[in-house]
Amino acid sequence: MAAGKEIRGKIKSVENTKKITKAMEMVAASKMRKAQDRMRAARPYSDKVRNIAANLGKANPEYTHPFMKHNDVKAAGVIVVSTDKGLCGGLNTNVLRAVTQKLRELQAAGQSIQTVAIGNKGLGFLNRIGAQVVSHVTQLGDTPHLERLIGPVKVLLDQYAQGKLNAVYLSYTKFINTMRQEPVVEQLLPLSSDRMAEQAKAAGEHGWDYIYEPDAKTVIDELLVRYVEALVYQAVAENMASEQSARMVAMKAATDNAGNLINELKLVYNKTRQAAITKELSEIVSGAAAV
């Protein structure tokens, strides 16, 4: 019964794995609900900041913020938002594939590229392909903190404001629902007043005239910086919600597959055990008949 003993060992090993994946599924389900609540709580703020920024951009045409100017240089920045941990299905693979496609397009246009990595997986990927990583932040935990995100992202924002970059792109995984997450690569800078106005109009907001205190430049400078920071924070919150949802689905699939494998191994074990018993009975009967 050497084969039977080996099969019993495999069954025990798969059962232990199933316990781990089941526990990870339950933990991911709990974190997913919190991450979704956090993501939904951040949406109203980012929407309101976007609407105000759109109205201010139209209301004060005599001043143009550096974030809304187009720079004529051959350089671009890319912010890559990924997870710190794996075991979340094809979440990171999909967004990194989209990033790779964008990098190829920029390189084909003859542009040099600077990147910022948010998350371990994105940082490892950018290092492997030899991209220039100017800053990064990892180990964000289950709750994103804006003060930890501002520093790395500000490197690219400052370079754009100084005219050293012609565009900054933001890549992350957008949360659609528990079963669907969509990789997104969108332009963060330059900010388009037309695009912001369209988003404000789609949200059903009216245009307003503003009284600036102390002056238009100070207010618009502060607001647009907050607007960009809100976009980055919202992207990280969306990515974290997508991560927990993808991990829960992946661990559920792993648990189900482990259960199916255990049933198949038990069937093979029973067949092997029955064959061994049948063989022993045949040998006993043959010996008795010979006697």
Buried (B, 14 or more C-beta within 10 A) or exposed (E): EEEBEEBBEBBEEBBEBBEEBBEBBBBBBEBBEBBBEBBEEBEEEBBBBBBBBBBBBBBBEEBEBBBBBEBEBEBBBBBBBBBBEEBBBEBBEBBBEBBEEBBEEBEEEEBEBBBBBBBBBBBBBBEEEEBEBBBBBBEBEEEBEBEBBBEBBBBBBEBBBEEBBBBBBBBBBBBEEBEEBBBBBEEBBBBBBEEBBEBBEEEEBEEEEEEBEEEBEEBBBEBBBBBBBBBBBBBBBBBBBBBBBBBBBBBBEBBEBBBEBBEEBEEBBEEBBEEEEEEEEEEEEEEEEEE
